[in-house]
Amino acid sequence: MNGSSLISGTHDYRLVALSVAIAIFASYAALDLAGRVAASRGRTRLAWLLGGAPAMGSGIWAMHYTGMLAYRLSIPVYYHLPTVALSLMAAVLASLAGLYAVSCERVTPLRVAVGSLLMGSGIATMHYTGMGAMRLAAMHHYDRGLWILSVVLAIVISFAGLLFISYFRSEDHGWMLKLATAVVMGLAIPVTHYTGMAAVRFMPTGIAPDLSWSVDISAVASTTILIVTFVMLGVVVITALADRRFSAQRSILDSAEVFINAVPSILIGLDHDSRITRWNTTAAGAFGLSGAEVVGKRLADCGVRWLQPGMPDEIRSWCSERNSRRCDQIPFEMNGETRLLGLTITSVHMVADHLTQLLVIGSDVTERRALEVQLLQAQKLESIGQLAAGIAHEINTPTQYIGDNVEFLKSAFQDLKSVLAKYGLLSAGSQSNSVSGERAQEVSAAAEQVDVAYLLEEIPKAIEQTLEGVRGVATLVGAMKEFSHPGAKEKTLLDLNHAIESTITVARNEWKYVAEVETDYDSSLPMVSCLPGEFNQVILNLIVNAAHAIAEVEGKGGAKKGKIKVQTQNYQEWAEIRIQDTGSGIPAKVRARIFDPFFTTKEIGRGTGQGLAIARAVVVDKHGGSIHFETEEGKGTTFIIRLPHDGKTLTAKAASA
């Protein structure tokens, strides 16, 4: 080849720089694309592949043609459009092969090697097909060494690029490192093109080229191609960024859903019309209804078999309140069995929607309720066991004088029987007119011997004392029976004054040696809806605690006794019970803990720390009431219990009034 006949060419370095910029932008888009393709599955992954490959291929193709336009020859150059389209197709297929290789679930060295071979070959095909699209009055020849080098470089650079892309597909790396990598790739990719351009030689032929389907790419056309390319790549980058953010939000929502479904409590979301918006897995298991079956339906009509009358009205009342509330032991039917629910209803303000929704949190408390009943009964039996010696003494005292009086009556009856026998003989003699003075003297002697006058005076007293003792025993036994009865499962109307009096009787042996009990019952106090057995346990715990507190100050059996005052009073919304003692008071350092389970200030063996914890659970959790205390060290303590008349939970204002 005669060098003097070659057509000389020059490079427009502005377009060279532009081609490098396009390569960098395309590389950044490729890194973004790989992350989205790898993170997607199914149709979404296919959409990213089919949409990303043309965008990435267009970027590589635009870099190639910008590089070709940067090479200026001294003769006119036209481009054959079908061949140009083939070069673009080669770039798109090369990009598709590369993206597919690094988007598989498992990227292996073999996949990268095969992908780089296909991608590099495709880029080389794009380049030389694009060169073949040139129409000019000259022939072009290639330096074989540089031609082979350009193909090898295309494969090697593709291999390095795919390694970079596979590294960034996890999307755990910052944008700065991604940008730096894109710059390195963008500088490397044009090397293939410019090596290929260095391999070409143009020799004039003097023959006009066939210009059918050929055009002269003007500056306007070049600008249009570049704008379209940048827009396509920009759309890819922006779409990937938006998809990444949506995926992150979706991941957060999915994680939140996993956490919500992992919560072992029932979680139900309700809108202002009591329609279900959320229904977690625990709720589905508890009610036997899936979320798909109930979402959008009203809670009262969603398929749950509520057994409580007026449940729709109850649920509507939740929606009308803004304060949290607790609903215990709501019955429903599941698989033919009656179950119990414990629910807490809380209003939640949704900032995004400017709406207030309800969050219903709860659990199936059937087994827990059964255990609570057993625990409470065990506590009652434990209390009776602790009081057993005193109760035995209380029963033994009247029993002893009942027995003594019965023995006296037995002896008196025998004496009177002998006197009555004498009177019988005297009566028989009087009827036959044969009464002798001797017979009358026998009767008189018998009467004097048994002291009839004394017996006639003492026998009524003995009978009255015996009846009094029997009444005392009956009262104590009745109080014990009333106290220790397991009680009803449902709330019933209870005479609080009578219940308190019975409990005071049961606990008599605990307080009679250390204190006097004073009662002040409000006769206007109406019947209150509550659980009788559990209420009795609360009163017993407080009276026994009061007696122990007084014993710490006065000492058991001391000359001076303290005082326990039990008072009831009726208010408009609640019934109030006050139990006041003149004991030692509660130290300031332990006041915040006295209702904690197993906390006690008593010596080992005297207290389990369960009494006040049970009292609070019964009064607050089961009766919707309140229990608090007023205390002064060295002077005593007053416990104040308030129970609502209507069985509903007291308002915070009423509880603290």
C-alpha positions as CSV (number, residue, x, y, z in Angstrom):
1,M,0.0,0.0,0.0
2,N,1.5,3.3,-1.1
3,G,1.4,5.7,1.8
4,S,1.3,8.8,-0.5
5,S,-2.1,7.7,-1.9
6,L,-3.8,7.4,1.5
7,I,-6.5,9.9,2.5
8,S,-5.3,11.7,5.6
9,G,-7.7,12.3,8.5
10,T,-7.8,14.3,11.7
11,H,-9.7,14.1,15.0
12,D,-12.0,16.7,16.5
13,Y,-10.9,16.3,20.1
14,R,-14.1,18.0,21.3
15,L,-16.1,15.1,19.8
16,V,-13.5,12.7,21.2
17,A,-14.1,14.1,24.7
18,L,-17.9,13.9,24.1
19,S,-17.6,10.3,23.1
20,V,-15.7,9.6,26.3
21,A,-18.4,11.4,28.3
22,I,-21.1,9.3,26.6
23,A,-19.2,6.2,27.5
24,I,-19.0,7.3,31.2
25,F,-22.7,8.1,31.3
26,A,-23.5,4.7,29.6
27,S,-21.2,2.9,32.1
28,Y,-23.0,4.6,35.1
29,A,-26.4,3.6,33.5
30,A,-25.1,0.0,33.1
31,L,-24.1,-0.2,36.7
32,D,-27.6,1.0,37.8
33,L,-29.3,-1.3,35.4
34,A,-27.4,-4.3,36.7
35,G,-28.6,-3.6,40.2
36,R,-32.2,-3.3,39.2
37,V,-32.1,-6.4,36.9
38,A,-30.5,-8.5,39.6
39,A,-32.9,-7.2,42.3
40,S,-36.0,-8.0,40.2
41,R,-37.7,-11.3,39.5
42,G,-40.2,-12.6,37.0
43,R,-41.8,-10.2,34.6
44,T,-40.1,-7.2,36.3
45,R,-36.7,-8.6,35.6
46,L,-37.6,-9.3,32.0
47,A,-38.9,-5.7,31.6
48,W,-35.6,-4.3,32.9
49,L,-33.6,-6.5,30.6
50,L,-35.7,-5.7,27.5
51,G,-35.8,-2.0,28.4
52,G,-32.3,-1.6,29.7
53,A,-30.5,-3.4,26.8
54,P,-31.6,-0.9,24.1
55,A,-30.7,2.1,26.4
56,M,-27.3,0.7,27.2
57,G,-26.7,-0.4,23.6
58,S,-27.8,3.0,22.4
59,G,-25.2,4.6,24.7
60,I,-22.4,2.4,23.4
61,W,-23.5,2.9,19.8
62,A,-23.8,6.7,20.3
63,M,-20.2,6.7,21.7
64,H,-19.1,4.8,18.6
65,Y,-20.7,7.1,16.1
66,T,-19.6,10.2,18.0
67,G,-16.1,8.8,17.7
68,M,-16.5,8.2,14.0
69,L,-17.8,11.7,13.5
70,A,-14.7,13.0,15.4
71,Y,-12.6,11.5,12.6
72,R,-12.6,14.0,9.8
73,L,-11.6,13.0,6.2
74,S,-10.9,15.4,3.3
75,I,-13.7,13.9,1.2
76,P,-17.4,13.7,1.8
77,V,-18.7,10.8,3.9
78,Y,-22.2,9.3,3.9
79,Y,-23.8,6.5,5.9
80,H,-25.9,3.6,4.7
81,L,-28.9,3.6,7.0
82,P,-29.7,-0.1,7.0
83,T,-26.2,-0.9,7.9
84,V,-26.2,1.7,10.6
85,A,-29.4,0.0,12.0
86,L,-27.5,-3.3,12.0
87,S,-24.7,-1.8,14.0
88,L,-27.2,-0.4,16.5
89,M,-28.8,-3.9,16.7
90,A,-25.4,-5.4,17.4
91,A,-24.8,-3.0,20.2
92,V,-28.2,-3.7,21.8
93,L,-27.7,-7.5,21.6
94,A,-24.2,-7.1,23.1
95,S,-25.7,-5.2,26.0
96,L,-28.5,-7.7,26.4
97,A,-25.9,-10.6,26.6
98,G,-23.8,-8.7,29.2
99,L,-26.8,-7.7,31.4
100,Y,-28.2,-11.2,31.3
101,A,-24.8,-12.7,32.3
102,V,-24.5,-10.6,35.5
103,S,-28.2,-10.5,36.4
104,C,-28.5,-14.3,37.1
105,E,-29.1,-15.3,40.7
106,R,-25.6,-16.8,40.8
107,V,-22.8,-15.1,38.9
108,T,-19.9,-17.5,38.2
109,P,-16.6,-16.9,36.5
110,L,-17.8,-19.0,33.5
111,R,-20.9,-16.9,33.1
112,V,-18.8,-13.7,33.1
113,A,-16.3,-15.2,30.7
114,V,-19.1,-16.3,28.2
115,G,-20.9,-13.0,28.7
116,S,-17.7,-11.0,28.0
117,L,-17.0,-13.1,24.9
118,L,-20.5,-12.4,23.6
119,M,-20.5,-8.7,24.6
120,G,-17.0,-8.0,23.3
121,S,-17.7,-9.8,20.0
122,G,-21.0,-7.8,19.7
123,I,-19.2,-4.5,20.4
124,A,-16.5,-5.3,17.8
125,T,-19.3,-6.3,15.3
126,M,-21.0,-3.0,16.0
127,H,-17.8,-1.1,15.3
128,Y,-16.9,-2.8,12.1
129,T,-20.5,-2.9,10.9
130,G,-20.6,0.8,11.5
131,M,-17.4,1.3,9.6
132,G,-19.0,-0.8,6.8
133,A,-21.9,1.7,6.7
134,M,-19.6,4.5,5.4
135,R,-20.2,5.5,1.8
136,L,-17.3,7.5,0.3
137,A,-15.1,7.7,-2.9
138,A,-12.4,5.5,-1.3
139,M,-11.7,2.0,-0.1
140,H,-10.7,1.1,3.5
141,H,-8.2,-1.5,4.5
142,Y,-7.3,-2.7,8.1
143,D,-4.0,-3.4,9.8
144,R,-4.5,-7.0,10.8
145,G,-2.6,-6.7,14.1
146,L,-4.5,-3.6,15.2
147,W,-7.8,-5.2,14.0
148,I,-7.1,-8.3,16.2
149,L,-6.0,-6.1,19.1
150,S,-9.3,-4.1,18.9
151,V,-11.3,-7.3,19.1
152,V,-9.3,-8.7,22.0
153,L,-9.5,-5.3,23.8
154,A,-13.3,-5.4,23.3
155,I,-13.5,-8.8,25.0
156,V,-11.1,-8.0,27.8
157,I,-12.7,-4.6,28.5
158,S,-16.1,-6.3,28.5
159,F,-14.8,-8.9,30.9
160,A,-13.6,-6.1,33.3
161,G,-16.8,-4.2,32.8
162,L,-18.9,-7.2,33.6
163,L,-16.9,-7.8,36.8
164,F,-17.5,-4.2,37.9
165,I,-21.2,-4.5,37.0
166,S,-21.6,-7.8,39.0
167,Y,-19.8,-6.2,41.9
168,F,-22.3,-3.3,42.0
169,R,-25.4,-5.3,41.4
170,S,-25.9,-5.8,45.2
171,E,-26.5,-2.0,45.5
172,D,-24.7,-1.9,48.8
173,H,-22.2,0.7,47.6
174,G,-22.4,4.4,47.5
175,W,-22.9,6.5,44.5
176,M,-19.4,8.0,44.6
177,L,-17.7,4.7,44.3
178,K,-20.2,3.8,41.5
179,L,-19.3,7.1,39.7
180,A,-15.6,6.5,40.0
181,T,-16.0,3.0,38.6
182,A,-18.1,4.5,35.7
183,V,-15.3,6.9,34.9
184,V,-12.8,4.1,34.8
185,M,-15.1,2.0,32.5
186,G,-15.9,5.1,30.4
187,L,-12.3,5.7,29.8
188,A,-11.6,2.1,28.9
189,I,-14.5,1.4,26.6
190,P,-13.5,4.0,23.9
191,V,-10.1,2.3,23.7
192,T,-11.7,-0.4,21.6
193,H,-13.2,2.1,19.2
194,Y,-10.1,4.2,18.7
195,T,-7.9,1.1,18.4
196,G,-10.2,0.1,15.6
197,M,-10.0,3.5,14.0
198,A,-6.2,3.3,14.2
199,A,-6.3,0.1,12.2
200,V,-8.2,1.5,9.2
201,R,-6.6,3.0,6.1
202,F,-8.6,4.9,3.4
203,M,-7.4,4.9,-0.3
204,P,-9.2,7.0,-2.9
205,T,-10.8,5.3,-5.8
206,G,-12.1,8.3,-7.8
207,I,-15.4,6.4,-8.2
208,A,-18.6,8.0,-6.8
209,P,-20.2,5.7,-4.2
210,D,-23.7,4.3,-4.4
211,L,-25.7,6.6,-2.1
212,S,-29.0,4.8,-2.2
213,W,-30.4,4.6,1.4
214,S,-27.4,6.8,2.5
215,V,-27.4,10.2,4.2
216,D,-24.9,12.8,5.2
217,I,-25.0,13.1,9.0
218,S,-25.2,16.8,9.6
219,A,-24.5,18.6,12.8
220,V,-28.3,18.8,13.5
221,A,-28.7,15.0,13.0
222,S,-25.7,14.4,15.3
223,T,-27.0,16.6,17.9
224,T,-30.4,14.9,17.7
225,I,-28.8,11.5,18.1
226,L,-26.8,12.7,21.1
227,I,-29.9,14.3,22.7
228,V,-31.9,11.1,22.2
229,T,-29.1,9.0,23.6
230,F,-28.7,11.2,26.7
231,V,-32.4,11.3,27.3
232,M,-32.6,7.5,27.0
233,L,-29.7,7.0,29.4
234,G,-31.1,9.7,31.7
235,V,-34.5,8.0,31.8
236,V,-32.8,4.7,32.7
237,V,-30.8,6.3,35.6
238,I,-33.9,8.2,36.9
239,T,-36.1,5.2,36.5
240,A,-33.6,3.0,38.3
241,L,-33.3,5.6,41.1
242,A,-37.1,5.8,41.5
243,D,-37.4,2.0,41.3
244,R,-34.7,1.6,43.9
245,R,-36.6,4.0,46.3
246,F,-39.9,2.2,45.6
247,S,-38.2,-1.1,46.2
248,A,-36.7,0.2,49.5
249,Q,-40.1,1.4,50.6
250,R,-41.6,-1.9,49.5
251,S,-39.0,-3.7,51.4
252,I,-39.7,-1.6,54.5
253,L,-43.4,-2.3,54.1
254,D,-42.7,-6.0,53.6
255,S,-40.5,-6.0,56.7
256,A,-43.2,-4.2,58.6
257,E,-45.7,-6.8,57.4
258,V,-43.4,-9.6,58.5
259,F,-43.0,-8.0,61.9
260,I,-46.7,-7.4,62.3
261,N,-47.5,-11.0,61.3
262,A,-44.8,-12.2,63.7
263,V,-46.4,-10.4,66.7
264,P,-48.1,-13.1,68.8
265,S,-51.0,-10.7,69.6
266,I,-54.1,-10.0,67.6
267,L,-53.6,-6.8,65.6
268,I,-56.6,-5.3,63.8
269,G,-56.8,-2.0,62.0
270,L,-60.2,-0.2,61.7
271,D,-61.2,2.9,59.9
272,H,-63.7,5.5,61.2
273,D,-66.6,3.3,59.9
274,S,-65.3,0.2,61.8
275,R,-64.2,-1.4,58.5
276,I,-61.2,-3.6,58.7
277,T,-58.0,-2.3,57.2
278,R,-55.4,-4.6,58.7
279,W,-55.7,-8.2,59.9
280,N,-52.5,-10.0,61.0
281,T,-51.7,-13.7,61.0
282,T,-52.5,-14.1,64.7
283,A,-56.0,-12.6,64.1
284,A,-56.5,-15.0,61.2
285,G,-55.6,-18.0,63.4
286,A,-57.6,-16.8,66.4
287,F,-60.8,-16.3,64.4
288,G,-60.3,-18.8,61.6
289,L,-60.7,-16.1,59.0
290,S,-58.0,-14.9,56.5
291,G,-57.2,-11.3,55.8
292,A,-58.6,-11.6,52.3
293,E,-62.0,-12.7,53.7
294,V,-62.4,-9.8,56.2
295,V,-60.5,-6.7,54.9
296,G,-63.1,-4.1,53.9
297,K,-65.8,-5.5,56.0
298,R,-67.2,-4.1,59.3
299,L,-65.7,-5.9,62.3
300,A,-69.2,-6.6,63.6
301,D,-70.2,-8.4,60.4
302,C,-66.9,-9.9,59.2
303,G,-67.8,-13.5,60.1
304,V,-66.6,-13.6,63.7
305,R,-69.3,-15.3,65.8
306,W,-69.7,-12.7,68.6
307,L,-71.6,-14.0,71.6
308,Q,-72.0,-10.7,73.4
309,P,-75.3,-9.0,72.9
310,G,-75.0,-5.5,71.4
311,M,-71.6,-6.1,70.0
312,P,-72.2,-3.8,66.9
313,D,-73.1,-1.0,69.3
314,E,-70.0,-1.7,71.3
315,I,-67.7,-1.5,68.3
316,R,-69.4,1.7,67.1
317,S,-68.7,3.2,70.5
318,W,-65.0,2.5,70.1
319,C,-65.0,4.6,66.9
320,S,-66.6,7.6,68.7
321,E,-64.0,7.7,71.5
322,R,-60.6,9.2,71.3
323,N,-59.2,7.7,74.5
324,S,-57.8,4.3,74.8
325,R,-60.0,1.7,76.4
326,R,-59.8,-1.9,77.6
327,C,-62.4,-4.6,77.0
328,D,-62.0,-7.8,78.9
329,Q,-63.6,-11.2,78.4
330,I,-65.4,-10.5,75.2
331,P,-67.0,-13.9,74.3
332,F,-67.0,-15.4,70.8
333,E,-67.4,-18.8,69.3
334,M,-64.6,-20.8,67.6
335,N,-65.1,-24.4,66.4
336,G,-68.2,-24.8,68.6
337,E,-66.3,-23.6,71.7
338,T,-66.8,-20.4,73.6
339,R,-63.6,-18.4,73.8
340,L,-62.7,-15.1,75.5
341,L,-60.9,-12.1,74.1
342,G,-59.1,-9.3,75.9
343,L,-58.8,-6.2,73.8
344,T,-57.2,-2.8,74.0
345,I,-58.5,-0.2,71.6
346,T,-56.3,2.8,70.7
347,S,-56.9,5.7,68.3
348,V,-54.1,6.3,65.9
349,H,-53.8,9.5,63.8
350,M,-52.6,8.8,60.3
351,V,-50.6,11.9,59.4
352,A,-50.3,11.1,55.7
353,D,-54.1,10.6,55.2
354,H,-55.2,13.1,57.9
355,L,-57.4,10.4,59.3
356,T,-57.9,8.8,62.7
357,Q,-58.0,5.0,62.7
358,L,-58.3,2.4,65.4
359,L,-55.7,-0.1,66.4
360,V,-57.2,-3.1,68.2
361,I,-54.7,-5.2,70.1
362,G,-55.7,-8.3,71.9
363,S,-55.3,-12.0,72.6
364,D,-57.4,-15.1,73.3
365,V,-57.5,-15.0,77.1
366,T,-59.5,-18.2,77.6
367,E,-56.7,-20.2,79.1
368,R,-55.3,-17.3,81.0
369,R,-58.7,-16.5,82.5
370,A,-58.9,-20.2,83.6
371,L,-55.5,-19.9,85.2
372,E,-56.4,-16.6,86.9
373,V,-59.5,-18.3,88.4
374,Q,-57.3,-21.1,89.7
375,L,-54.7,-18.7,91.0
376,L,-57.3,-16.6,92.8
377,Q,-59.0,-19.7,94.3
378,A,-55.6,-20.9,95.4
379,Q,-55.0,-17.5,97.0
380,K,-58.3,-17.7,98.8
381,L,-57.5,-21.2,100.1
382,E,-54.0,-20.0,101.1
383,S,-55.6,-17.1,103.0
384,I,-58.1,-19.5,104.7
385,G,-55.2,-21.8,105.5
386,Q,-53.3,-19.0,107.1
387,L,-56.4,-18.0,109.0
388,A,-57.3,-21.6,109.9
389,A,-56.0,-21.6,113.5
390,G,-57.8,-18.4,114.3
391,I,-61.0,-19.6,112.6
392,A,-60.7,-22.8,114.6
393,H,-60.4,-20.8,117.8
394,E,-63.3,-18.6,116.8
395,I,-65.4,-21.7,116.3
396,N,-64.1,-23.5,119.3
397,T,-65.0,-20.8,121.9
398,P,-68.8,-20.8,121.2
399,T,-68.6,-24.6,120.7
400,Q,-67.2,-25.0,124.2
401,Y,-69.9,-23.1,126.0
402,I,-72.5,-24.7,123.7
403,G,-71.2,-28.0,124.9
404,D,-71.1,-26.9,128.6
405,N,-74.7,-25.6,128.4
406,V,-75.9,-28.8,126.8
407,E,-74.3,-30.8,129.5
408,F,-76.0,-28.5,132.1
409,L,-79.3,-29.0,130.4
410,K,-78.8,-32.7,130.2
411,S,-78.2,-32.8,134.0
412,A,-81.0,-30.4,134.7
413,F,-83.3,-32.6,132.6
414,Q,-82.5,-35.7,134.7
415,D,-83.1,-33.8,138.0
416,L,-86.4,-32.4,136.7
417,K,-87.3,-35.8,135.4
418,S,-87.1,-37.3,139.0
419,V,-89.1,-34.4,140.4
420,L,-91.7,-34.8,137.7
421,A,-91.9,-38.5,138.5
422,K,-92.8,-37.6,142.2
423,Y,-95.3,-35.1,141.0
424,G,-96.8,-37.8,138.8
425,L,-97.4,-40.1,141.9
426,L,-98.8,-37.2,143.8
427,S,-101.2,-36.3,140.9
428,A,-102.3,-40.0,140.7
429,G,-103.0,-40.1,144.4
430,S,-105.0,-36.9,144.3
431,Q,-107.3,-38.3,141.7
432,S,-108.1,-41.4,144.0
433,N,-108.3,-39.2,147.2
434,S,-105.5,-41.3,148.7
435,V,-102.8,-38.5,149.1
436,S,-101.0,-38.9,152.3
437,G,-98.9,-36.4,154.1
438,E,-95.9,-38.7,153.6
439,R,-96.3,-38.5,149.8
440,A,-96.5,-34.7,149.9
441,Q,-93.3,-34.6,152.0
442,E,-91.5,-36.8,149.4
443,V,-92.4,-34.4,146.6
444,S,-91.3,-31.4,148.6
445,A,-88.0,-33.1,149.5
446,A,-87.3,-34.0,145.9
447,A,-88.0,-30.4,144.7
448,E,-85.6,-29.0,147.4
449,Q,-83.0,-31.6,146.6
450,V,-82.7,-30.6,142.8
451,D,-83.3,-26.9,143.6
452,V,-86.1,-26.4,141.1
453,A,-86.1,-22.6,141.5
454,Y,-82.4,-22.5,140.4
455,L,-83.1,-24.7,137.4
456,L,-86.0,-22.6,136.3
457,E,-83.8,-19.5,136.4
458,E,-80.7,-21.0,134.7
459,I,-82.2,-23.2,132.1
460,P,-83.6,-20.3,129.9
461,K,-80.1,-18.6,130.2
462,A,-78.4,-21.8,129.1
463,I,-80.8,-22.1,126.2
464,E,-80.2,-18.5,125.1
465,Q,-76.4,-18.9,125.4
466,T,-76.6,-22.0,123.4
467,L,-78.6,-20.4,120.7
468,E,-76.2,-17.4,120.7
469,G,-73.3,-19.7,120.3
470,V,-75.0,-21.6,117.4
471,R,-75.7,-18.3,115.7
472,G,-72.1,-17.2,116.1
473,V,-70.8,-20.5,114.6
474,A,-73.4,-20.2,111.8
475,T,-72.3,-16.7,111.1
476,L,-68.6,-17.6,110.9
477,V,-69.3,-20.7,108.8
478,G,-71.6,-18.7,106.5
479,A,-68.9,-16.0,106.1
480,M,-66.3,-18.6,105.4
481,K,-68.5,-20.3,102.8
482,E,-69.3,-17.0,101.2
483,F,-65.7,-16.0,101.1
484,S,-64.2,-19.2,99.9
485,H,-66.8,-19.9,97.2
486,P,-65.2,-20.0,93.7
487,G,-67.7,-17.3,92.6
488,A,-69.5,-16.6,89.4
489,K,-67.7,-16.4,86.0
490,E,-69.8,-13.4,85.1
491,K,-70.3,-10.2,87.1
492,T,-73.4,-10.2,89.3
493,L,-75.0,-7.5,91.5
494,L,-73.5,-7.6,95.0
495,D,-74.3,-5.9,98.3
496,L,-70.9,-4.5,99.1
497,N,-71.7,-3.7,102.7
498,H,-72.8,-7.3,103.4
499,A,-69.8,-8.7,101.5
500,I,-67.4,-6.5,103.5
501,E,-69.0,-7.5,106.8
502,S,-68.6,-11.2,106.0
503,T,-65.0,-10.8,105.2
504,I,-64.3,-8.9,108.4
505,T,-65.8,-11.8,110.3
506,V,-63.6,-14.3,108.5
507,A,-60.5,-12.2,109.3
508,R,-61.5,-11.6,112.9
509,N,-58.7,-13.7,114.5
510,E,-56.1,-11.6,112.4
511,W,-57.2,-8.3,113.8
512,K,-58.9,-8.8,117.2
513,Y,-55.7,-9.0,119.2
514,V,-54.2,-5.8,117.6
515,A,-57.0,-3.6,116.6
516,E,-60.6,-2.6,117.0
517,V,-62.6,-2.6,113.7
518,E,-64.9,0.3,113.1
519,T,-67.4,0.2,110.2
520,D,-69.3,3.0,108.6
521,Y,-71.5,1.7,105.9
522,D,-73.5,4.0,103.5
523,S,-77.0,2.6,103.6
524,S,-77.8,4.3,100.3
525,L,-75.1,2.3,98.5
526,P,-76.8,0.4,95.6
527,M,-75.9,-3.1,94.4
528,V,-72.8,-3.0,92.3
529,S,-72.0,-5.3,89.4
530,C,-68.8,-7.2,90.2
531,L,-67.3,-10.6,90.8
532,P,-68.1,-11.4,94.4
533,G,-65.4,-13.9,95.2
534,E,-62.7,-11.8,93.8
535,F,-64.0,-8.6,95.5
536,N,-64.0,-10.5,98.9
537,Q,-60.4,-11.5,98.3
538,V,-59.4,-7.9,97.8
539,I,-61.0,-6.8,101.0
540,L,-59.5,-9.7,103.0
541,N,-56.0,-8.8,101.7
542,L,-56.4,-5.2,102.7
543,I,-57.7,-5.9,106.2
544,V,-55.0,-8.5,106.9
545,N,-52.3,-6.0,105.7
546,A,-53.9,-3.4,107.9
547,A,-53.7,-5.7,110.9
548,H,-50.1,-6.6,110.2
549,A,-49.2,-2.9,109.8
550,I,-50.8,-2.1,113.2
551,A,-49.0,-5.2,114.8
552,E,-45.7,-3.7,113.7
553,V,-46.4,-0.6,115.8
554,E,-48.5,-1.9,118.8
555,G,-47.3,-5.5,119.0
556,K,-49.7,-8.4,119.1
557,G,-51.5,-8.7,122.4
558,G,-50.3,-5.4,123.7
559,A,-52.3,-3.2,126.1
560,K,-53.0,-0.6,123.5
561,K,-54.8,-1.6,120.3
562,G,-54.9,0.2,117.0
563,K,-57.9,0.9,114.8
564,I,-59.1,-0.3,111.4
565,K,-61.8,1.8,109.9
566,V,-63.8,0.4,107.0
567,Q,-66.1,2.9,105.3
568,T,-68.3,2.8,102.2
569,Q,-69.8,5.8,100.4
570,N,-72.0,6.2,97.4
571,Y,-71.1,8.7,94.6
572,Q,-72.8,9.5,91.3
573,E,-70.5,7.4,89.1
574,W,-68.9,5.0,91.6
575,A,-69.0,3.2,94.9
576,E,-66.1,4.0,97.2
577,I,-64.5,1.7,99.9
578,R,-62.0,3.1,102.3
579,I,-59.9,0.9,104.6
580,Q,-57.9,2.9,107.0
581,D,-55.4,1.7,109.6
582,T,-53.3,3.3,112.3
583,G,-50.2,1.2,111.4
584,S,-46.7,2.2,110.5
585,G,-47.5,3.7,107.0
586,I,-45.7,2.9,103.8
587,P,-42.0,4.1,103.4
588,A,-41.6,6.6,100.6
589,K,-38.9,4.5,98.9
590,V,-41.2,1.6,98.2
591,R,-44.5,3.3,97.5
592,A,-44.0,3.0,93.7
593,R,-43.6,-0.7,93.9
594,I,-46.3,-1.9,96.3
595,F,-48.6,-3.2,93.5
596,D,-45.7,-5.1,91.8
597,P,-46.1,-8.9,91.8
598,F,-44.0,-10.6,94.5
599,F,-42.9,-7.4,96.1
600,T,-43.3,-7.4,99.9
601,T,-41.8,-5.6,102.9
602,K,-42.8,-8.4,105.3
603,E,-40.4,-10.9,106.7
604,I,-39.8,-14.2,104.9
605,G,-42.7,-16.6,105.4
606,R,-45.3,-14.0,106.2
607,G,-46.0,-12.5,102.8
608,T,-45.7,-13.6,99.2
609,G,-46.1,-10.2,97.6
610,Q,-49.2,-11.3,95.7
611,G,-51.9,-9.7,97.7
612,L,-51.8,-6.1,96.5
613,A,-50.9,-7.2,92.9
614,I,-54.0,-9.4,92.8
615,A,-56.0,-6.6,94.4
616,R,-55.0,-4.2,91.6
617,A,-55.6,-6.7,88.9
618,V,-59.1,-7.4,90.2
619,V,-60.1,-3.8,90.8
620,V,-58.5,-2.2,87.7
621,D,-58.3,-4.9,85.0
622,K,-61.5,-6.9,85.8
623,H,-63.8,-4.2,87.2
624,G,-62.6,-1.1,85.4
625,G,-62.2,0.6,88.8
626,S,-59.3,2.2,90.6
627,I,-57.2,1.5,93.7
628,H,-54.8,4.0,95.3
629,F,-53.6,4.9,98.7
630,E,-52.9,7.8,101.1
631,T,-50.2,7.2,103.6
632,E,-48.1,8.9,106.2
633,E,-45.2,7.2,107.9
634,G,-45.8,6.5,111.6
635,K,-49.5,7.4,111.3
636,G,-51.1,4.9,109.0
637,T,-52.4,4.2,105.5
638,T,-55.8,4.4,103.8
639,F,-56.5,2.3,100.7
640,I,-59.3,3.7,98.5
641,I,-61.2,1.5,96.1
642,R,-63.6,2.9,93.5
643,L,-65.9,0.6,91.5
644,P,-68.1,2.0,88.7
645,H,-71.9,1.5,89.1
646,D,-72.5,0.5,85.5
647,G,-69.6,-2.0,85.2
648,K,-67.8,0.2,82.7
649,T,-64.3,1.6,83.1
650,L,-63.9,4.7,85.2
651,T,-62.7,7.8,83.4
652,A,-59.2,9.0,84.3
653,K,-60.8,12.0,86.0
654,A,-63.1,9.9,88.1
655,A,-60.3,7.5,89.1
656,S,-58.1,10.3,90.4
657,A,-60.8,12.5,91.9
